[in-house]
Amino acid sequence: MESDTHHPLDNLDLQLLHALQIDGRASFSRIAEVLGVSDRTVARRYERLRAAGKLRVTGATDSDLSGAAEWVVRMRVLPHGTDDLARALARRPDTTWVTAMSSGTEIACVFRVPDGGSAPLAALARNPQVRDVSAQQLLAQLMDGRWRGRTSALTGSQVDALRPPHTDEAAPVSLIDLDRALVPALAVDGRATYPDLARRLGWSESAVRRRLEELRRAQVLRLEVEVEPGVFGYSTQCVLWLTVAPAKLIDVARALAADDEVAFIGAMTGVHNLIVIAVLRDSAALATYLTDRISTLNGVERMEATPVTSYAKRTAPRH
């Protein structure tokens, strides 16, 4: 029996996590066929990882295709109120990423608002736990793919076998009433079954299935797999706020995107025009990466590094 939720991940666990990165709603039977194990084994492994808090699949709409803008908000906060404020921000439907940093004295989050809108800075500033708050609009993601530390367990042929069979060319899509209920439900559980979604939303199962598949084909709905990097042996995460000479911005982003340590790169407005999320083995590796890599890049004029203390919401920003 595979009842121990505390034992280290084995190769099958890593393969399952990689498979879900390729298609977060792939059926257990499809994954099992590719991995050469039984459906029950895959289902059991998935439930064990989810129950242990090591795995969560979520759904979100692409900002460009759904007519939304993303704002990166930084708040310096009183330490004793950090956890409660982070949890409150995570419960908001307009946030996609919430993290506590700098030993609990700072929170960073991403707000998704209608295009042309802005983050609710005035309301946040009135919170008694917030000392100051600032926001920069996220203009573009400058890294294709995902952090390679969690996508290296499958062979090329296995990856090809798990890819969704067909996607239409990405195109703007107007959200309908069903979407406004469906997307928040998928944000809680991206693998919720069609019957469960139909019961919760009060729509027919056929309508839910059809619309979810339409959104996926149009690449408006994306599925994210939230996995704590610590389960792969990476204990240190850091948000890097870089000021890069505008003429060198793309060159710096391309160089960083090739680094195994980097999980996300985004271009922003403001003084810090590049945000980078780095994942490393330990603090010593972080120190080496900052001094031997980041500081040597041509075009980087200023760097601020804020270690991640904890996550309250993990859906990565993606413009």
Secondary structure as GFF3:
##gff-version 3
##sequence-region A 1 319
A	DSSP	alpha_helix	11	22	.	.	.	ID=ss1
A	DSSP	alpha_helix	28	35	.	.	.	ID=ss2
A	DSSP	alpha_helix	39	51	.	.	.	ID=ss3
A	DSSP	beta_strand	56	61	.	.	.	ID=ss4
A	DSSP	alpha_helix	63	66	.	.	.	ID=ss5
A	DSSP	beta_strand	68	77	.	.	.	ID=ss6
A	DSSP	three_ten_helix	79	81	.	.	.	ID=ss7
A	DSSP	alpha_helix	82	91	.	.	.	ID=ss8
A	DSSP	beta_strand	95	101	.	.	.	ID=ss9
A	DSSP	three_ten_helix	102	104	.	.	.	ID=ss10
A	DSSP	beta_strand	106	114	.	.	.	ID=ss11
A	DSSP	alpha_helix	121	125	.	.	.	ID=ss12
A	DSSP	beta_strand	130	141	.	.	.	ID=ss13
A	DSSP	three_ten_helix	148	150	.	.	.	ID=ss14
A	DSSP	alpha_helix	156	162	.	.	.	ID=ss15
A	DSSP	alpha_helix	177	188	.	.	.	ID=ss16
A	DSSP	alpha_helix	194	201	.	.	.	ID=ss17
A	DSSP	alpha_helix	205	217	.	.	.	ID=ss18
A	DSSP	beta_strand	221	226	.	.	.	ID=ss19
A	DSSP	three_ten_helix	229	232	.	.	.	ID=ss20
A	DSSP	beta_strand	236	244	.	.	.	ID=ss21
A	DSSP	three_ten_helix	246	248	.	.	.	ID=ss22
A	DSSP	alpha_helix	249	257	.	.	.	ID=ss23
A	DSSP	beta_strand	262	268	.	.	.	ID=ss24
A	DSSP	beta_strand	274	280	.	.	.	ID=ss25
A	DSSP	alpha_helix	283	292	.	.	.	ID=ss26
A	DSSP	three_ten_helix	294	296	.	.	.	ID=ss27
A	DSSP	beta_strand	300	313	.	.	.	ID=ss28
###
